[in-house]
Amino acid sequence: MSHCRWNLLPPVTSLPEKGGSTDYSPLLIQLLHNRGINKLDDIKSFIASDRTLMADPFLFTDMQKVVERVQQAVQKGETIAIYGDFDADGITSTALLTQGLGLLGGKTIPYIPHRQTEGHGLTTQVLKMLHEKGVGLVITVDCGVTDVAEVQSAAEMGLDVIITDHHSPLDEIPKALAVINPKVGEQYPYTNLAGVGVALKLLQALYRSEGKEDQLNTVMDLVAIGTIADMSSPLGENRYFIKEGLNTMNNSPRLGIRELINQTRLEAGKIDAEKIGWVIAPCLNAAGRLADGLTGYHLLTTQSEKEAQELASWLTRTNEERQRLTTTTLAKAREQVIATGLQPLLITANKEYPMGIAGLVASRLTEEFYRPSVVIHVADDVCHGSCRSIPEFDIIAALNKYSGYLSRYGGHAAAAGFTMPCKDLPQLEKELIAFATQKLTGVELQPHLNIDAEVKLNDLGGDVYPTTLLLAPFGHGNPVPTFLSRGVNVVERRTMGATNDHLRMRLMQGSTVWDAVAFRLSNHQEEFAQQIDVVYNLEVDTWNGKNTLRLNILDFKKSVGQE
């Protein structure tokens, strides 16, 4: 773990009016203010996380056109292809529309491309195959907004294409029948929807037109999984999606999810956003990373208990293999970037890097070294790259600048992917590093840590932890509340974990003592002093059926005056 720049957020200077139901605690007001939520109406909506957060789907310019075309297809018995993606967002999006249109009597077939052989997005060959099978309408989910040539080819075949996507567009927008994407010239109030959230808006518009909007609850579990898996901000409309989906999964999980919960030894009825992000979504993603994303789709849509058990078992084993490959590949990639010197942008390429986990490895490199990272699988003629970045460097803007080298690419500021001829890779590496060096000159390449409030350890009892839980679910844009305490005494410290990478501690301030853990901090033991300043979250440790509140240390430094 690298130490961070600490950014203690300023205290609220004016509180919302008080009285009655608007009488919120100062801590809650501070936490919400830090997340940009200041107005009383917004606070009420945030705390309630109810249906009032859902925006009108017809705010999308093309939505009425979409509804009319899909209704026409259903009425005429046309086959509708739902063309998705191989990650958890794309898999859940595909399942959502096939299930949702099926309830309206629509005849649908799913198509999820193979990561290794086809890559992300539409391909003309597949569109031709779908057309030859009698498909008259293709609806993309979680893809399509950058596929200008492929959409044009579809039109020339006589295929209508409706694009639903959430990725950033290129300069040219595909000339599809309709484009539903909050990032494409829209007035839609929420631009942070995942692909599955955009697909839901299409289904919501259809159901409203058919007087069946109350049936949306049958797919909200899919929306929650895809939104969390894609790390979309759990604010605004997404907050309602996640809350409703978790409620469904905990009370009446679909067959495949129930079996996946069993196989991964999660506790039924106690699924939260963290368990989806760390357990359920990775299992769904593992299908597309190492094999075929359709396996994850079948798990979500099966009505057979036997099939659900078999698929859940396979996905669990595949995810374990993915974890093993990630560990070994990360070690190789890390060794390579250190050997070549830590450039402002890290690039590592190798034939041995599995294509399906390149993005995971890039994420780990960016997390450890706080630099944009590009991990490239090298084949005989074509290279496939996955990119992850930091807030100070827009990776999709960099790819735009050097798009002449790329066969295909797409993504957004923090994450992107591309394919390109291997012969051009050395020149692209050289130019990307030069561009990053220029952009990041003078930038301190160190992560920053926003701190919600400075407190004493004896202030942490009472309603503090329950108040932080009012902000759940957490994620990008709505992090777990973080606190700072200065001048804390370390009264006990010992390593823990199979490789002794972590620390278990007891911290004291005044007469108050707290248990604490510090993950990946054991190699910083020589930096401890008698008194330290600590930044932490509050969390519950469950051991032998007993729940204990403790501090999860995120960073520390010696207190002023300590040697």
VEXDREN-2710 file (C-alpha; in Angstrom, 1 decimal):
% VEXDREN-2710
k/r/px/py/pz
1/MET/0.0/0.0/0.0
2/SER/1.3/3.5/-0.8
3/HIS/0.6/6.4/1.5
4/CYS/-2.0/8.9/0.1
5/ARG/-2.5/12.6/0.0
6/TRP/-5.0/13.4/2.7
7/ASN/-7.8/15.8/1.8
8/LEU/-9.9/16.7/4.8
9/LEU/-13.2/18.0/3.4
10/PRO/-14.3/21.3/4.7
11/PRO/-17.1/21.4/7.3
12/VAL/-20.6/22.4/6.4
13/THR/-21.1/26.1/7.1
14/SER/-24.9/26.3/6.7
15/LEU/-27.4/23.6/7.6
16/PRO/-30.7/22.9/5.9
17/GLU/-33.8/24.1/7.7
18/LYS/-34.7/22.0/10.7
19/GLY/-37.9/20.8/12.2
20/GLY/-40.0/17.7/11.9
21/SER/-38.9/15.2/9.3
22/THR/-36.1/17.4/8.1
23/ASP/-34.3/17.3/11.4
24/TYR/-31.2/15.3/10.3
25/SER/-28.1/14.9/12.5
26/PRO/-25.1/17.2/11.8
27/LEU/-23.0/14.2/10.9
28/LEU/-25.5/13.0/8.3
29/ILE/-25.7/16.5/6.8
30/GLN/-21.9/16.6/6.6
31/LEU/-21.6/13.2/4.9
32/LEU/-24.3/14.1/2.4
33/HIS/-22.8/17.6/1.7
34/ASN/-19.4/15.9/1.0
35/ARG/-21.3/13.9/-1.7
36/GLY/-22.9/16.9/-3.3
37/ILE/-26.3/16.4/-1.7
38/ASN/-27.4/19.7/0.0
39/LYS/-31.0/20.4/-0.7
40/LEU/-33.7/19.1/1.6
41/ASP/-35.7/17.5/-1.2
42/ASP/-32.5/15.7/-2.5
43/ILE/-31.7/14.6/1.1
44/LYS/-35.2/13.1/1.5
45/SER/-35.0/11.3/-1.8
46/PHE/-31.5/10.0/-1.1
47/ILE/-32.5/8.6/2.3
48/ALA/-35.8/7.1/1.0
49/SER/-34.1/5.7/-2.2
50/ASP/-37.6/5.1/-3.5
51/ARG/-39.3/5.2/-6.9
52/THR/-39.3/9.0/-7.0
53/LEU/-35.6/8.7/-8.1
54/MET/-36.7/7.1/-11.4
55/ALA/-36.7/9.6/-14.3
56/ASP/-39.1/9.5/-17.2
57/PRO/-37.7/7.2/-19.9
58/PHE/-39.3/9.3/-22.6
59/LEU/-36.8/12.1/-21.8
60/PHE/-34.6/10.1/-24.2
61/THR/-35.1/11.8/-27.5
62/ASP/-35.5/8.6/-29.5
63/MET/-37.5/6.6/-27.0
64/GLN/-40.9/7.0/-28.6
65/LYS/-39.5/5.8/-31.9
66/VAL/-38.0/2.8/-30.1
67/VAL/-41.3/1.9/-28.5
68/GLU/-43.2/2.0/-31.8
69/ARG/-40.6/-0.1/-33.6
70/VAL/-40.4/-2.8/-30.8
71/GLN/-44.2/-2.9/-30.6
72/GLN/-44.4/-3.4/-34.3
73/ALA/-41.9/-6.3/-34.1
74/VAL/-43.8/-8.0/-31.3
75/GLN/-47.2/-7.6/-33.1
76/LYS/-45.7/-9.0/-36.4
77/GLY/-43.9/-11.9/-34.7
78/GLU/-40.5/-10.6/-35.9
79/THR/-37.4/-12.2/-34.3
80/ILE/-35.5/-9.6/-32.2
81/ALA/-31.8/-10.2/-31.5
82/ILE/-30.5/-8.8/-28.2
83/TYR/-26.8/-8.2/-28.9
84/GLY/-24.9/-7.8/-25.6
85/ASP/-21.4/-7.9/-24.2
86/PHE/-19.4/-10.6/-22.4
87/ASP/-19.0/-8.8/-19.0
88/ALA/-21.5/-8.9/-16.1
89/ASP/-23.1/-5.6/-17.2
90/GLY/-23.6/-6.9/-20.8
91/ILE/-24.8/-10.4/-19.6
92/THR/-27.4/-8.9/-17.2
93/SER/-28.5/-6.4/-19.9
94/THR/-29.1/-9.3/-22.4
95/ALA/-31.0/-11.3/-19.8
96/LEU/-33.1/-8.3/-18.9
97/LEU/-34.3/-7.5/-22.4
98/THR/-34.9/-11.2/-23.4
99/GLN/-36.9/-11.8/-20.3
100/GLY/-38.6/-8.4/-20.4
101/LEU/-39.6/-8.6/-24.0
102/GLY/-40.7/-12.2/-23.6
103/LEU/-43.3/-11.1/-21.0
104/LEU/-44.8/-8.9/-23.7
105/GLY/-44.9/-11.8/-26.2
106/GLY/-41.8/-10.8/-28.0
107/LYS/-39.7/-13.4/-29.8
108/THR/-36.1/-12.9/-28.9
109/ILE/-32.7/-14.5/-29.3
110/PRO/-29.6/-13.5/-27.3
111/TYR/-26.2/-12.9/-28.8
112/ILE/-23.1/-12.4/-26.6
113/PRO/-19.8/-12.2/-28.5
114/HIS/-16.8/-14.3/-27.5
115/ARG/-14.1/-12.1/-26.0
116/GLN/-11.2/-13.9/-27.5
117/THR/-12.5/-14.4/-31.0
118/GLU/-14.8/-11.4/-31.5
119/GLY/-14.1/-8.8/-28.9
120/HIS/-16.5/-6.1/-27.7
121/GLY/-19.2/-4.6/-29.9
122/LEU/-20.9/-5.4/-33.1
123/THR/-19.3/-7.3/-36.0
124/THR/-20.6/-7.4/-39.6
125/GLN/-20.2/-11.1/-39.9
126/VAL/-22.5/-11.7/-36.9
127/LEU/-25.0/-9.2/-38.1
128/LYS/-25.1/-11.0/-41.4
129/MET/-25.6/-14.4/-39.6
130/LEU/-28.5/-12.9/-37.6
131/HIS/-30.1/-11.5/-40.7
132/GLU/-29.9/-14.9/-42.5
133/LYS/-31.6/-16.4/-39.4
134/GLY/-34.6/-14.2/-40.0
135/VAL/-33.8/-11.4/-37.5
136/GLY/-35.4/-8.1/-38.5
137/LEU/-34.5/-6.0/-35.5
138/VAL/-31.3/-5.9/-33.5
139/ILE/-31.2/-4.2/-30.1
140/THR/-27.8/-3.7/-28.6
141/VAL/-27.2/-3.6/-24.9
142/ASP/-24.0/-2.2/-23.3
143/CYS/-22.4/-1.8/-26.8
144/GLY/-22.9/-0.3/-30.2
145/VAL/-22.3/3.5/-29.8
146/THR/-18.9/3.3/-31.5
147/ASP/-19.8/0.8/-34.2
148/VAL/-20.4/3.2/-37.0
149/ALA/-19.4/1.0/-40.0
150/GLU/-21.1/-2.1/-38.6
151/VAL/-24.4/-0.3/-38.1
152/GLN/-24.1/1.0/-41.7
153/SER/-23.6/-2.6/-42.9
154/ALA/-26.7/-3.7/-41.0
155/ALA/-28.8/-1.0/-42.7
156/GLU/-27.6/-2.1/-46.1
157/MET/-28.7/-5.7/-45.2
158/GLY/-32.1/-4.4/-44.3
159/LEU/-31.6/-4.8/-40.5
160/ASP/-33.0/-2.2/-38.2
161/VAL/-30.6/-1.5/-35.2
162/ILE/-31.6/0.2/-31.9
163/ILE/-28.5/1.0/-29.8
164/THR/-28.7/1.1/-26.1
165/ASP/-25.4/1.9/-24.5
166/HIS/-23.7/3.9/-21.9
167/HIS/-20.1/4.2/-23.2
168/SER/-18.7/7.5/-24.5
169/PRO/-19.3/8.0/-28.2
170/LEU/-16.7/8.9/-30.8
171/ASP/-17.0/12.0/-33.0
172/GLU/-19.4/10.2/-35.4
173/ILE/-22.6/8.6/-34.0
174/PRO/-23.8/5.4/-35.8
175/LYS/-26.8/6.0/-38.1
176/ALA/-29.0/3.5/-36.3
177/LEU/-32.8/3.6/-36.2
178/ALA/-32.4/5.0/-32.6
179/VAL/-29.7/5.6/-30.1
180/ILE/-30.5/5.5/-26.4
181/ASN/-27.4/6.6/-24.5
182/PRO/-27.4/9.3/-21.8
183/LYS/-24.0/10.5/-23.0
184/VAL/-25.2/11.2/-26.6
185/GLY/-26.8/14.6/-26.8
186/GLU/-29.5/14.0/-24.3
187/GLN/-31.2/16.0/-21.5
188/TYR/-31.6/12.8/-19.5
189/PRO/-30.8/13.7/-15.8
190/TYR/-28.6/10.7/-15.0
191/THR/-25.5/10.2/-17.2
192/ASN/-24.0/7.5/-14.9
193/LEU/-26.3/4.6/-15.8
194/ALA/-24.6/1.3/-16.5
195/GLY/-25.5/-0.5/-19.7
196/VAL/-28.2/-2.5/-17.8
197/GLY/-29.7/0.7/-16.5
198/VAL/-30.1/2.0/-20.0
199/ALA/-31.7/-1.3/-21.1
200/LEU/-34.1/-1.0/-18.2
201/LYS/-35.2/2.5/-19.4
202/LEU/-36.2/1.0/-22.8
203/LEU/-38.2/-1.7/-21.0
204/GLN/-39.8/0.8/-18.7
205/ALA/-41.0/2.9/-21.7
206/LEU/-42.4/-0.3/-23.3
207/TYR/-44.1/-1.4/-20.1
208/ARG/-45.6/2.0/-19.5
209/SER/-47.0/2.1/-23.0
210/GLU/-48.5/-1.3/-22.4
211/GLY/-49.8/-0.4/-18.9
212/LYS/-47.5/-3.0/-17.3
213/GLU/-44.9/-0.8/-15.6
214/ASP/-45.5/-2.6/-12.2
215/GLN/-43.9/-5.7/-13.7
216/LEU/-40.5/-4.1/-13.8
217/ASN/-39.8/-5.5/-10.4
218/THR/-39.2/-8.9/-12.1
219/VAL/-35.9/-7.7/-13.5
220/MET/-34.6/-5.3/-10.9
221/ASP/-32.2/-7.9/-9.5
222/LEU/-30.5/-8.0/-12.9
223/VAL/-30.2/-4.2/-12.9
224/ALA/-28.6/-4.2/-9.4
225/ILE/-26.0/-6.8/-10.4
226/GLY/-25.0/-5.1/-13.7
227/THR/-24.9/-1.6/-12.1
228/ILE/-22.7/-2.8/-9.2
229/ALA/-20.5/-4.9/-11.5
230/ASP/-19.9/-2.0/-13.8
231/MET/-18.9/0.2/-10.8
232/SER/-21.5/2.8/-11.8
233/SER/-22.0/5.4/-9.1
234/PRO/-24.7/4.4/-6.6
235/LEU/-26.3/7.8/-6.7
236/GLY/-29.5/9.1/-8.2
237/GLU/-31.5/6.6/-10.2
238/ASN/-28.9/3.9/-9.6
239/ARG/-29.5/4.1/-5.9
240/TYR/-33.1/3.0/-6.4
241/PHE/-32.1/0.3/-8.9
242/ILE/-29.6/-1.3/-6.4
243/LYS/-32.0/-1.0/-3.4
244/GLU/-34.8/-2.7/-5.3
245/GLY/-32.6/-5.4/-6.8
246/LEU/-31.1/-6.3/-3.4
247/ASN/-34.6/-6.6/-2.0
248/THR/-35.5/-9.0/-4.8
249/MET/-32.4/-11.1/-4.3
250/ASN/-32.8/-11.4/-0.6
251/ASN/-36.5/-12.2/-0.6
252/SER/-37.1/-14.2/-3.8
253/PRO/-33.9/-14.8/-5.8
254/ARG/-34.1/-16.2/-9.2
255/LEU/-33.0/-19.8/-9.5
256/GLY/-29.5/-19.2/-10.9
257/ILE/-28.7/-16.5/-8.4
258/ARG/-29.9/-18.7/-5.5
259/GLU/-27.6/-21.5/-6.6
260/LEU/-24.7/-19.1/-7.1
261/ILE/-25.2/-17.9/-3.5
262/ASN/-25.2/-21.5/-2.3
263/GLN/-22.0/-22.4/-4.3
264/THR/-20.1/-19.4/-3.1
265/ARG/-21.2/-20.0/0.5
266/LEU/-22.8/-16.6/0.9
267/GLU/-25.6/-16.3/3.4
268/ALA/-29.0/-16.3/1.8
269/GLY/-31.1/-13.3/2.7
270/LYS/-28.0/-11.1/3.5
271/ILE/-26.8/-10.2/0.1
272/ASP/-25.5/-6.6/-0.1
273/ALA/-23.7/-4.5/-2.7
274/GLU/-20.3/-5.6/-1.4
275/LYS/-21.1/-9.3/-1.8
276/ILE/-22.3/-8.7/-5.4
277/GLY/-19.2/-6.7/-6.2
278/TRP/-16.7/-9.2/-4.7
279/VAL/-18.4/-12.5/-5.2
280/ILE/-21.5/-12.7/-7.6
281/ALA/-20.3/-10.3/-10.3
282/PRO/-16.8/-11.8/-10.6
283/CYS/-18.4/-15.3/-11.1
284/LEU/-20.5/-13.9/-13.9
285/ASN/-17.5/-12.0/-15.4
286/ALA/-15.4/-15.2/-15.2
287/ALA/-17.5/-16.8/-17.9
288/GLY/-16.7/-14.1/-20.4
289/ARG/-13.1/-13.7/-19.3
290/LEU/-12.0/-17.3/-19.7
291/ALA/-14.8/-19.0/-21.8
292/ASP/-18.2/-17.9/-23.1
293/GLY/-20.4/-15.1/-21.6
294/LEU/-23.5/-17.1/-22.7
295/THR/-22.9/-19.4/-19.7
296/GLY/-23.6/-16.5/-17.3
297/TYR/-26.6/-15.6/-19.4
298/HIS/-28.0/-19.1/-19.1
299/LEU/-27.5/-19.1/-15.3
300/LEU/-29.6/-15.9/-15.1
301/THR/-32.4/-17.2/-17.3
302/THR/-32.6/-20.9/-16.5
303/GLN/-35.8/-22.4/-15.2
304/SER/-34.2/-25.8/-14.4
305/GLU/-32.9/-26.4/-10.9
306/LYS/-30.4/-29.0/-12.1
307/GLU/-29.0/-26.7/-14.8
308/ALA/-28.8/-23.9/-12.3
309/GLN/-26.7/-26.1/-10.0
310/GLU/-24.4/-27.2/-12.8
311/LEU/-23.9/-23.7/-14.2
312/ALA/-23.3/-22.1/-10.7
313/SER/-20.8/-24.8/-9.9
314/TRP/-18.9/-24.3/-13.2
315/LEU/-18.9/-20.5/-12.8
316/THR/-17.5/-20.8/-9.3
317/ARG/-14.7/-23.1/-10.4
318/THR/-14.0/-20.8/-13.4
319/ASN/-13.7/-17.8/-11.1
320/GLU/-11.2/-19.6/-8.9
321/GLU/-9.1/-20.3/-12.0
322/ARG/-9.5/-16.6/-13.0
323/GLN/-8.1/-15.6/-9.6
324/ARG/-5.1/-17.9/-10.0
325/LEU/-4.4/-16.5/-13.5
326/THR/-4.7/-12.9/-12.3
327/THR/-2.2/-13.5/-9.5
328/THR/0.4/-15.1/-11.8
329/THR/-0.1/-12.6/-14.6
330/LEU/0.1/-9.6/-12.3
331/ALA/3.4/-10.9/-11.0
332/LYS/4.8/-11.0/-14.5
333/ALA/3.4/-7.6/-15.5
334/ARG/4.6/-6.0/-12.3
335/GLU/8.1/-7.3/-12.8
336/GLN/8.2/-6.0/-16.4
337/VAL/7.0/-2.5/-15.6
338/ILE/9.5/-2.2/-12.7
339/ALA/12.4/-3.5/-14.8
340/THR/11.7/-0.9/-17.5
341/GLY/11.4/1.9/-15.0
342/LEU/8.2/3.5/-13.7
343/GLN/7.1/5.7/-16.6
344/PRO/4.2/8.2/-16.2
345/LEU/2.2/5.6/-18.2
346/LEU/2.8/1.9/-17.7
347/ILE/2.7/-0.4/-20.7
348/THR/3.4/-4.1/-20.6
349/ALA/2.8/-6.6/-23.5
350/ASN/3.2/-10.3/-23.6
351/LYS/1.9/-13.3/-25.5
352/GLU/1.4/-15.1/-22.2
353/TYR/-1.1/-12.5/-20.8
354/PRO/-4.6/-14.1/-21.0
355/MET/-6.8/-11.6/-22.9
356/GLY/-9.7/-12.0/-20.5
357/ILE/-7.8/-10.8/-17.4
358/ALA/-5.7/-8.0/-18.9
359/GLY/-8.1/-5.4/-17.6
360/LEU/-7.9/-6.8/-14.1
361/VAL/-4.1/-6.7/-14.2
362/ALA/-4.2/-3.1/-15.5
363/SER/-6.4/-2.2/-12.6
364/ARG/-4.1/-3.7/-10.1
365/LEU/-1.1/-1.9/-11.6
366/THR/-2.9/1.4/-11.6
367/GLU/-4.0/0.9/-8.0
368/GLU/-0.4/0.0/-6.8
369/PHE/1.6/2.6/-8.7
370/TYR/-1.0/5.3/-9.3
371/ARG/-0.3/5.6/-13.0
372/PRO/-2.4/4.9/-16.1
373/SER/-1.7/1.3/-17.2
374/VAL/-2.1/-0.6/-20.4
375/VAL/-1.8/-4.4/-20.5
376/ILE/-1.6/-6.0/-23.9
377/HIS/-2.2/-9.5/-25.1
378/VAL/0.0/-10.1/-28.1
379/ALA/-1.1/-12.6/-30.8
380/ASP/0.6/-13.3/-34.1
381/ASP/-0.7/-10.3/-36.0
382/VAL/-3.2/-8.5/-33.7
383/CYS/-2.8/-7.1/-30.2
384/HIS/-5.6/-6.6/-27.7
385/GLY/-5.1/-3.9/-25.0
386/SER/-6.9/-3.1/-21.8
387/CYS/-6.4/0.3/-20.2
388/ARG/-7.1/1.7/-16.7
389/SER/-6.4/5.2/-15.6
390/ILE/-6.3/7.8/-12.9
391/PRO/-8.4/11.0/-12.6
392/GLU/-5.6/13.1/-13.8
393/PHE/-5.3/11.3/-17.2
394/ASP/-8.2/10.7/-19.6
395/ILE/-7.3/7.4/-21.3
396/ILE/-10.0/7.5/-23.9
397/ALA/-8.8/11.0/-25.0
398/ALA/-5.3/9.5/-25.4
399/LEU/-6.7/6.7/-27.6
400/ASN/-8.6/9.2/-29.6
401/LYS/-5.4/11.1/-30.3
402/TYR/-3.7/8.0/-31.6
403/SER/-6.7/6.3/-33.1
404/GLY/-4.8/6.0/-36.4
405/TYR/-2.9/3.0/-35.0
406/LEU/-6.1/1.3/-33.7
407/SER/-8.4/-1.1/-35.5
408/ARG/-11.1/-0.7/-32.9
409/TYR/-11.3/1.0/-29.5
410/GLY/-13.8/2.3/-27.0
411/GLY/-14.4/3.0/-23.3
412/HIS/-14.3/6.1/-21.1
413/ALA/-11.9/8.3/-19.2
414/ALA/-11.0/5.7/-16.6
415/ALA/-11.1/2.5/-18.6
416/ALA/-10.9/1.5/-22.2
417/GLY/-9.9/-1.2/-24.6
418/PHE/-8.5/-1.5/-28.1
419/THR/-7.3/-3.9/-30.9
420/MET/-4.5/-3.0/-33.3
421/PRO/-1.9/-4.5/-35.6
422/CYS/1.1/-5.8/-33.6
423/LYS/3.5/-4.1/-36.1
424/ASP/2.4/-0.7/-34.9
425/LEU/2.7/-1.5/-31.2
426/PRO/6.2/-0.1/-30.6
427/GLN/5.3/3.2/-32.1
428/LEU/2.1/3.5/-30.1
429/GLU/3.9/2.7/-26.9
430/LYS/6.4/5.4/-27.6
431/GLU/3.8/8.0/-28.4
432/LEU/1.5/7.2/-25.5
433/ILE/4.3/7.4/-23.0
434/ALA/5.4/10.7/-24.5
435/PHE/1.9/12.1/-24.4
436/ALA/1.4/10.9/-20.8
437/THR/4.8/12.4/-19.8
438/GLN/3.6/15.8/-21.2
439/LYS/0.2/15.6/-19.5
440/LEU/1.4/14.5/-16.1
441/THR/4.5/16.7/-15.8
442/GLY/4.3/18.4/-12.4
443/VAL/1.5/16.1/-11.2
444/GLU/2.1/14.3/-8.0
445/LEU/1.5/10.7/-8.9
446/GLN/0.1/9.7/-5.5
447/PRO/-3.5/8.8/-4.8
448/HIS/-5.6/11.2/-2.7
449/LEU/-7.9/10.1/0.1
450/ASN/-11.0/12.3/0.8
451/ILE/-11.8/12.4/4.6
452/ASP/-15.3/13.2/5.6
453/ALA/-14.6/14.4/9.2
454/GLU/-12.0/14.6/11.9
455/VAL/-13.2/13.0/15.1
456/LYS/-11.9/11.7/18.5
457/LEU/-12.1/7.9/19.1
458/ASN/-14.6/8.5/21.9
459/ASP/-16.9/10.2/19.5
460/LEU/-17.5/7.0/17.5
461/GLY/-20.1/5.4/19.6
462/GLY/-23.9/5.9/19.7
463/ASP/-25.5/6.6/16.3
464/VAL/-22.3/7.2/14.3
465/TYR/-22.1/3.8/12.6
466/PRO/-25.9/3.5/12.0
467/THR/-25.7/7.0/10.5
468/THR/-23.0/5.9/8.0
469/LEU/-25.2/3.0/7.0
470/LEU/-27.9/5.4/5.8
471/LEU/-25.7/6.2/2.9
472/ALA/-25.4/2.6/1.7
473/PRO/-25.1/1.2/-0.9
474/PHE/-21.6/2.5/-1.4
475/GLY/-19.4/2.8/-4.5
476/HIS/-17.7/5.3/-6.8
477/GLY/-19.1/8.7/-6.1
478/ASN/-20.5/7.5/-2.8
479/PRO/-17.6/6.0/-0.8
480/VAL/-17.8/4.5/2.6
481/PRO/-17.6/7.4/5.1
482/THR/-14.0/8.0/6.1
483/PHE/-12.7/9.6/9.4
484/LEU/-9.5/11.0/10.7
485/SER/-8.3/10.8/14.3
486/ARG/-5.0/12.4/15.4
487/GLY/-2.7/11.5/18.2
488/VAL/-3.8/7.9/18.6
489/ASN/-1.7/5.6/20.8
490/VAL/-0.7/2.2/19.4
491/VAL/-1.0/-0.1/22.4
492/GLU/-0.8/-3.4/20.5
493/ARG/0.2/-4.5/17.0
494/ARG/0.7/-7.9/15.4
495/THR/0.7/-9.3/11.9
496/MET/-2.1/-11.5/10.5
497/GLY/-3.0/-13.4/7.4
498/ALA/-1.5/-16.4/5.6
499/THR/1.5/-14.3/4.4
500/ASN/1.5/-11.8/7.3
501/ASP/0.6/-8.9/5.0
502/HIS/-1.9/-7.4/7.3
503/LEU/-2.0/-6.0/10.8
504/ARG/-4.3/-6.3/13.8
505/MET/-4.0/-3.5/16.3
506/ARG/-5.5/-1.9/19.4
507/LEU/-5.6/1.8/19.4
508/MET/-6.2/4.1/22.3
509/GLN/-7.1/7.8/22.7
510/GLY/-7.8/9.1/26.2
511/SER/-9.6/6.2/27.9
512/THR/-11.2/4.9/24.7
513/VAL/-9.7/1.7/23.1
514/TRP/-10.7/0.4/19.7
515/ASP/-9.8/-2.8/17.8
516/ALA/-8.4/-2.1/14.3
517/VAL/-7.2/-3.9/11.2
518/ALA/-4.8/-2.6/8.5
519/PHE/-4.8/-4.5/5.3
520/ARG/-1.5/-4.6/3.3
521/LEU/0.2/-2.4/5.8
522/SER/2.6/-4.9/7.5
523/ASN/5.5/-3.7/5.3
524/HIS/5.2/-0.2/6.8
525/GLN/5.7/-1.3/10.4
526/GLU/9.0/0.6/10.7
527/GLU/7.0/3.8/10.2
528/PHE/4.9/3.4/13.3
529/ALA/5.5/5.6/16.3
530/GLN/3.9/5.7/19.8
531/GLN/1.3/8.1/18.5
532/ILE/0.0/8.2/15.0
533/ASP/-2.7/9.9/12.9
534/VAL/-5.1/7.4/11.3
535/VAL/-7.6/7.5/8.5
536/TYR/-10.2/4.8/8.6
537/ASN/-13.7/3.4/8.0
538/LEU/-16.0/1.8/10.6
539/GLU/-16.8/-1.8/9.9
540/VAL/-18.4/-4.8/11.6
541/ASP/-16.1/-7.9/12.2
542/THR/-18.1/-11.1/12.4
543/TRP/-16.3/-14.0/14.2
544/ASN/-17.8/-17.1/15.7
545/GLY/-21.3/-15.6/15.5
546/LYS/-20.3/-12.4/17.3
547/ASN/-20.4/-8.9/15.7
548/THR/-17.8/-6.4/16.8
549/LEU/-17.4/-2.8/15.5
550/ARG/-13.8/-2.0/14.6
551/LEU/-11.7/0.5/12.6
552/ASN/-10.5/-0.4/9.1
553/ILE/-7.3/1.6/8.8
554/LEU/-6.8/3.0/5.3
555/ASP/-3.7/5.1/5.9
556/PHE/-1.6/6.5/8.8
557/LYS/1.3/8.8/9.5
558/LYS/3.3/9.7/12.6
559/SER/1.7/12.4/14.7
560/VAL/3.4/15.8/14.7
561/GLY/6.4/15.7/17.0
562/GLN/6.8/11.9/16.9
563/GLU/10.1/10.4/15.9
END
